[in-house]
Structures are given as C-alpha cells and as structure tokens.
Amino acid sequence: MTSATYKVTGMTCEHCVRAVTGELTALAGVSDVIVDLVPGGLSAVTVTSDGPLSATEVTAALDEAGDYRLAAS
C-alpha cells in the first residue's frame, strides 16, 4: 500500500468533499481517501492505493468531480 497527499484547489464545502472522494475512490487500486477541507484554500487530499497514482489519473478524477485542480508544487 502507498499513500500520497495532494493539495487541491476549488473545494469549498462538504459537497466538494463527497464529489472528490467519490471520483478518487473509483480509481483502480484506491482503498481510502481522506480530505482535510480548507474552504477556498488548499485542501489536503490523502489517497491510499495499491500503488502510486499518476498525476494524470488524479487530475482526470478531480476534473470529473467538478472544478477542482491540483495545486502547483
């Protein structure tokens, strides 16, 4: 198992948390998603999965969930 934390912009409420959690959980190998919501700021999204996820996979899941983006590193 591996765990990675991503900084995500655009999240403002519990609806955002549910949308992002649902799309990331749907990715192959993902077993858990924990969101530390910072409304209007950089929310920390920790994903536990069988192996590392690509930035493309995470970006696509965030896009599918709504107007959420990975913050620039």
Phi and psi restraints in degrees (value plus and minus 20) as a CYANA .aco file:
   2 THR   PHI    -152.4  -112.4
   2 THR   PSI     132.3   172.3
   3 SER   PHI    -150.7  -110.7
   3 SER   PSI     117.1   157.1
   4 ALA   PHI    -158.0  -118.0
   4 ALA   PSI     122.3   162.3
   5 THR   PHI    -132.2   -92.2
   5 THR   PSI     110.0   150.0
   6 TYR   PHI    -135.3   -95.3
   6 TYR   PSI     122.6   162.6
   7 LYS   PHI    -112.6   -72.6
   7 LYS   PSI     104.9   144.9
   8 VAL   PHI    -143.3  -103.3
   8 VAL   PSI     114.3   154.3
   9 THR   PHI    -120.6   -80.6
   9 THR   PSI     139.7   179.7
  10 GLY   PHI      75.4   115.4
  10 GLY   PSI     -24.9    15.1
  11 MET   PHI    -107.8   -67.8
  11 MET   PSI     111.0   151.0
  12 THR   PHI    -148.2  -108.2
  12 THR   PSI     -35.7     4.3
  13 CYS   PHI    -175.5  -135.5
  13 CYS   PSI     159.9   199.9
  14 GLU   PHI     -85.4   -45.4
  14 GLU   PSI     -48.9    -8.9
  15 HIS   PHI     -81.0   -41.0
  15 HIS   PSI     -62.5   -22.5
  16 CYS   PHI     -80.7   -40.7
  16 CYS   PSI     -63.6   -23.6
  17 VAL   PHI     -79.0   -39.0
  17 VAL   PSI     -66.7   -26.7
  18 ARG   PHI     -84.4   -44.4
  18 ARG   PSI     -61.0   -21.0
  19 ALA   PHI     -84.1   -44.1
  19 ALA   PSI     -68.1   -28.1
  20 VAL   PHI     -86.1   -46.1
  20 VAL   PSI     -64.2   -24.2
  21 THR   PHI     -80.0   -40.0
  21 THR   PSI     -64.0   -24.0
  22 GLY   PHI     -81.9   -41.9
  22 GLY   PSI     -65.5   -25.5
  23 GLU   PHI     -89.8   -49.8
  23 GLU   PSI     -60.1   -20.1
  24 LEU   PHI     -90.2   -50.2
  24 LEU   PSI     -57.8   -17.8
  25 THR   PHI     -84.0   -44.0
  25 THR   PSI     -47.7    -7.7
  26 ALA   PHI     -93.4   -53.4
  26 ALA   PSI     -34.4     5.6
  27 LEU   PHI     -89.1   -49.1
  27 LEU   PSI     123.1   163.1
  28 ALA   PHI     -78.0   -38.0
  28 ALA   PSI     110.5   150.5
  29 GLY   PHI      68.5   108.5
  29 GLY   PSI     -28.8    11.2
  30 VAL   PHI    -100.4   -60.4
  30 VAL   PSI     107.8   147.8
  31 SER   PHI    -130.4   -90.4
  31 SER   PSI     -40.2    -0.2
  32 ASP   PHI    -177.8  -137.8
  32 ASP   PSI     125.6   165.6
  33 VAL   PHI    -156.3  -116.3
  33 VAL   PSI     106.9   146.9
  34 ILE   PHI    -143.4  -103.4
  34 ILE   PSI     108.9   148.9
  35 VAL   PHI    -134.1   -94.1
  35 VAL   PSI     107.7   147.7
  36 ASP   PHI    -122.7   -82.7
  36 ASP   PSI      74.1   114.1
  37 LEU   PHI     -90.6   -50.6
  37 LEU   PSI     107.6   147.6
  38 VAL   PHI    -143.9  -103.9
  38 VAL   PSI      73.2   113.2
  39 PRO   PHI     -73.2   -33.2
  39 PRO   PSI     102.0   142.0
  40 GLY   PHI      55.8    95.8
  40 GLY   PSI     -18.6    21.4
  41 GLY   PHI    -139.0   -99.0
  41 GLY   PSI    -168.6  -128.6
  42 LEU   PHI    -117.4   -77.4
  42 LEU   PSI      86.2   126.2
  43 SER   PHI    -104.7   -64.7
  43 SER   PSI     120.1   160.1
  44 ALA   PHI    -112.0   -72.0
  44 ALA   PSI     104.1   144.1
  45 VAL   PHI    -138.3   -98.3
  45 VAL   PSI      92.8   132.8
  46 THR   PHI    -122.0   -82.0
  46 THR   PSI     104.5   144.5
  47 VAL   PHI    -136.3   -96.3
  47 VAL   PSI     107.3   147.3
  48 THR   PHI    -126.0   -86.0
  48 THR   PSI     108.6   148.6
  49 SER   PHI    -166.6  -126.6
  49 SER   PSI     149.8   189.8
  50 ASP   PHI     -83.1   -43.1
  50 ASP   PSI     -53.2   -13.2
  51 GLY   PHI    -172.0  -132.0
  51 GLY   PSI     155.3   195.3
  52 PRO   PHI     -81.8   -41.8
  52 PRO   PSI     123.2   163.2
  53 LEU   PHI    -117.6   -77.6
  53 LEU   PSI     126.9   166.9
  54 SER   PHI    -100.2   -60.2
  54 SER   PSI     135.4   175.4
  55 ALA   PHI     -80.3   -40.3
  55 ALA   PSI     -52.9   -12.9
  56 THR   PHI     -83.8   -43.8
  56 THR   PSI     -63.3   -23.3
  57 GLU   PHI     -82.7   -42.7
  57 GLU   PSI     -66.0   -26.0
  58 VAL   PHI     -85.9   -45.9
  58 VAL   PSI     -64.8   -24.8
  59 THR   PHI     -80.4   -40.4
  59 THR   PSI     -62.9   -22.9
  60 ALA   PHI     -84.7   -44.7
  60 ALA   PSI     -60.2   -20.2
  61 ALA   PHI     -85.6   -45.6
  61 ALA   PSI     -62.1   -22.1
  62 LEU   PHI     -84.0   -44.0
  62 LEU   PSI     -60.7   -20.7
  63 ASP   PHI     -84.1   -44.1
  63 ASP   PSI     -60.4   -20.4
  64 GLU   PHI     -85.9   -45.9
  64 GLU   PSI     -53.2   -13.2
  65 ALA   PHI     -92.9   -52.9
  65 ALA   PSI     -48.3    -8.3
  66 GLY   PHI     135.3   175.3
  66 GLY   PSI    -171.8  -131.8
  67 ASP   PHI    -110.7   -70.7
  67 ASP   PSI      40.2    80.2
  68 TYR   PHI    -134.6   -94.6
  68 TYR   PSI     123.3   163.3
  69 ARG   PHI    -156.9  -116.9
  69 ARG   PSI     129.0   169.0
  70 LEU   PHI     -90.2   -50.2
  70 LEU   PSI     115.4   155.4
  71 ALA   PHI     -95.0   -55.0
  71 ALA   PSI     126.5   166.5
  72 ALA   PHI     -83.0   -43.0
  72 ALA   PSI     119.7   159.7
